[in-house]
Amino acid sequence: MIQEKPLWEPSREVLEKSPMALFMKACGARAGRKFDGYDAFHAWSVEDRAAFWSAVWDDCHVIGDRGERALVGDDRMLDARFFPDATLNFAENLLRNTGRDDALIFRGEDKVAYRWSWDELHAQVSRLQQAFAAMGIGVGDRIAAMMPNMPETIACMLAAASIGAIWSSCSPDFGEQGVLDRFGQIAPKLFIACDGYWYNGKLQDVGAKIKAVSAKLGAPVLVVPYAGDAVAAAASVENGKTLADFVAPYAAAPVTFRRLPFGHPLYILFSSGTTGVPKCIVHSAGGTLLQHLKEHRYHCGLTDGERLFYFTTCGWMMWNWLVSGLGVGATLCLFDGSPFYPDGNVLFDYAADEGFAVFGTSAKYIDAVRKAGLTPRTSHDLSRLRLLTSTGSPLSPEGFSFVYEGIKPDVQLASISGGTDIVSCFVLGVPLKPVWRGEIQGPGLGLAVDVWDENGQPVRQEKGELVCTRAFPSMPVMFWNDPDGAKYRAAYFERFDNVWCHGDFAEWTAHGGIVIHGRSDATLNPGGVRIGTAEIYNQVEQMEEVLEALCIGQDWEDDVRVVLFVRLAPGIALDEALAKAIKTRIRTGASPRHVPAKIVAVADIPRTKSGKIVELAVREVVHGRPVKNKEALANPEALELFANLAALRE
């Protein structure tokens, strides 16, 4: 049923004077066309991507040499190259502002709070840049960081990018093996870590983890002080230095920038590790920059000096997205720790104190605020908040309603979806369109997004695979350790020839919006955090009591909860002590986010004839849906063990 009234509609001022409205008019003038609304503008941005992305470059005043050509090799998505003659530096574009105004504001729960001006950020980047260069780090070298979402992390990333090094990060709550599964693949020339962090008011020491990880990585260690003893942590490892000692020999000077090709690697992000160790997804400096500038300036409407906040860790691509807000002159509001310590008001206190213009979070957080009975609408001054974004998992219609009833009645709510694979969004907020309950507003400019059925045919108002049918700048440039590109092709182009498909189950709406119904593959997504099942198996299957395990995401209370099924050794029963031991093993070996909500013992686990467990089939049975291709299973009778389990109804 079509809703009679949207939850929010753009004002006349937004329709006429917002950055997207002004950009639409400018593009129309360049193209000799007049767009009658966003849908027409989006259609043109896809039809003439060379002209569109050139306009983004010019309107956002990208620093660099654009070159003559905007797009070549467009017949095949994997062969397409945007701005093949261009040179630029990512950090140079993010550090365009100077002065005493705030660049970065930080809160670490209620323990730490400070802010850096643009000049202070430049100074920190300069000293780090000199130190990196002095130790021989240069173009193409990797720097890996296990860090909180704090200003020093951003300074380290910008210093790396300024000299053409490649940045990769995770959060300090990852277990030792989780860190090694990622950074062990990319041979970093430097490992950066904090000495500890705060979570839920408690100090979490990571000294032992630093020592164990650095020993296996074999790289020098830079320890950043935050919540522990940096001097002791640095002294405990070979070639360890504190941040203060590392930059002590260098005085701040103007930052220099090495301009490199548009497609030069900037970031290595990691897949969730569903079927093995995480894939190393390499993103380019130029593609990341253009895509993020487009999303920040036009889709988010950010302008110079506005406050941008996203609740994220450094192990999620939303951290990379957040940092790019510097490129449009936004002040970044950073937070590390629990969003419910000391209580659920902490982030809204932050928003009110600093005047967030954009507040980014997850669907799970919005639901948690609702269930906690909080009403920031009446308890906090959110007058400067104009955009609230939600990602990580689909935001329920009830979540949409709560935002307007409990948080702010006149805010634009943008449910957004994309991912690590594109370090950005396929579908997101559109300030020129209304917000309808339960719907993402529309596809991103320049992205040929569609929904296809199993036969590769476009469908309207039917569920299908979210696809992108034409090349776009933020496609990965490659996977690390994938010399012939086989892993890359298998990840995105195996389902449909020459069409990107990464496993989102989606549906167009009558309003031209999108609804994401979740993942169509086996990736777990509880609370908006992508979790790979293999990372859980790697921990639990090392226990003598467990012979085999299988993990799924079960739809539960407008979210997804992780359910772990275990086949136990003979004579072993799943009692409270074993369940606790399994959760402890997963928490310490992977991360707290990997801990399942439910653990259920089963007599057998279904497998293919080649011995692979079938997570998708189990997930379908648990949700009461039919399972296709049972003939591919070696023991199809095992599926019946998962139907109508009483434990899954509580």
Secondary structure, 3 states (H helix, E strand, C coil): CCCCCCCECCCHHHHHHCHHHHHHHHHHHHHCCCCCCHHHHHHHHHHCHHHHHHHHHHHCCCCEECCCCCEECCCCHHHCEECCCCEECHHHHHCCCCCCCEEEEEEECCCEEEEEEHHHHHHHHHHHHHHHHHCCCCCCCEEEEECCCCHHHHHHHHHHHHCCCEEEEECCCCCHHHHHHHHCCCCCCEEEEECEEEECCEEEECHHHHHHHHHHHCCCEEEECCCCCHHHHHHCCCCEEEHHHHHCCCCCCCCCCCCEECCCEEEEEECCCCCCCCCEEEEEHHHHHHHHHHHHHHHCCCCCCCEEEECCCCCCHHHHHHHHHHHHCCEEEEEECCCCCCCCCHHHHHHHHHCEEEEEEEHHHHHHHHHCCCCHHHHCCCCCCCEEEEECCCCCHHHHHHHHHHHCCCCEEEECEEECCCCEEEEECCCCCCECCCCECEECCCCCEEEECCCCCECCCCCEEEEECCCCCCCCCEECCCCCCHHHHHHHCCCECCEEEEEEEEEECCCCCEEEEEECCCCECHHHCCECHHHHHHHHCCCCCEEEEEEEEEEECCEEEEEEEEEECCCCCCCHHHHHHHHHHHHHHCCHHHCCCEEEECCCCCEECCCCECHHHHHHHHCCCCCCCHHHECCHHHHHHHCCCHHHHC
